[in-house]
Amino acid sequence: MVQLEEHGVARRIIAAIKQRIHGGEYRPGDRLPSSRALAAEWGVSRTTVTAAYGQLIAEGYLLNRPGARAVVARGVSAAPVPEVAAPVSARVLSDFAERLLALPVPARFRTYRVADLRYGDLNGADFPMLAWRRALNRASLHRVERLRYSNPQGSSPLREALQSYLWRSRGISCTPEQIIVVNGSQQGLDLCARLLLNPGDRFVMEDPGYVLARHAFAASGGVAVSVAVDREGIRTEGLPAARLAYVTPSHQYPLGSVLSAARRRALLDWAAEAGAMVVEDDYDGEYRHGVAPIPTLQTSAPDRVIYLGTVSKTLSPTLRLGYLVVPPDLCRAFAEAKRLTDRHTPLLEQEALAEFLSSGGYERHIRSIRRRNAERRATLLQTLAEECGTRLTVTGADTGLHVVAWLNGVPAEREAAVVEAAREAGIGLYPIGPLYASGAERPAEAGFVIGYAAHEVGVIRRGVAGLAKVFAAIG
């Protein structure tokens, strides 16, 4: 037999196989790879593998079978798992990681047999498959002399196309250099958090509001100052000193209110006096139902507002394409932060979106899905009225892709019970309670955020009919 002490590789092979046996990957009776296969995997001679197998046989880990591969011995088992996992040393994780782990865990995704009324999902049939495929094909045909890393701010064609689109659709005047293409709006929020907040800095947050924005800012060490929302949007009287304010002025998430003109002015005046930045999340501004386009805050104060847009509500959340419009003096900081995060957003999808925007296909698609979602909205509102009557009060239906349904006479403390009853009936229903800050005042009645963009009208009707039975049983 080859002397093992002369073969460090053989010793490593032995250690690797023992580790797999103790870890449960190789169980008693399992066959090991042939000496030829393992030698090829490790890049060594078969003699070295044979020596390693021989030592494992001698130690009782393996059984040798003439003319066949070695197997794990019957008496060998995985190492016992300790009842309580050893805690990770505080010296390993940073303060950022500790703050991250302290945040609430998001709800698990489930499958529902009747309807999942989760907000944010879109209908796959709405995706412009042929037009997008053509855009991808045209983008892939662009001849390049060499493959290299791209501009962290985003491809020039896409930023130029976005500049033109934002001017036409939202009245935003900016240069392509002010646009930062990001991997979805969540990366945009993360960049804002890391570049605008130091640990201990305060940030103003709508209450209720978008939880993942709150988490992004809190994970960076920011301290949330929750400000209540009413029918005119965030309340601006007596806003506290802070470094940043996060708002959804065109369609407040989740209540659906539109920030009034007076409060828009008050918010921007506060930002100027406090030396604060306003992050304007225009997450679904393309969807308006019988109301005029809502002006952006960025158009009134381009030096104090960072505008955040996305295609997650118009094309697909799976594309992970979003963009920031930042004041000129912040461009370099955001570009460098983006470079360190992931170098740049995938280029082929950027070029395809640029083609889609420049050809007019994107705006044709917007008009099409606006009509489809208007039909879904009308179906939802009509069916809720027919099936639930005065049991429900519906708010926030003028814009966006969701409504809030308040269950009259049912206290907020029973939201979880209603959600569980809906789940038993095969319906995904989502409470509004988790969107309020801990300890914040909220309406006394149970409320639910209902999305409708993912389903055809027949599914919406069945889902609402099921909900009506759940609500009736709750009492």
Buried (B, 14 or more C-beta within 10 A) or exposed (E): EBEBEEBEBBBEBBEEBBEBBBEEEBEBEEEBBBBEEBBEEBEBBBBBBBBBBBBBBEEEBBBEEEEEBBBBBEEBEBEEEEEEEEEEEEEEEEEEEEBBEEBEEEEEEEEBEBBBBBBBBBBEEBBBEEBBEBBBEBBEEEEEEEEEEBBBBBBBBBBBBBBEBBEEBBEBEBEBBBBBBBBBBBBBBBBBBBBBBEEEBBBBBBBBBBBBBBBBBBBBBBBBBBBBBEEBBBBBEEBEEBBBBBBBBBBBBBBBBBBBEEBBBBBBBBBEEBEBBBBBBBBBBBBBBEEEEBBBBBBBBBEBBBBBBBBBBBBBBEBBBBBBBBBEEBBEBBBEBBBEBEEBBBBEBBBBBBBBBBBEBBBEBBEEBBEBBBEBBBBBBBBBEEBBEEBBBBBBBBBBBBBBBBBBEBEBEBBEEBBEBBBEBBBBBBBBBBBBBEEEEBBEBBBBBBBBBBBEBEBBBBBBBBBBBBBEEBE
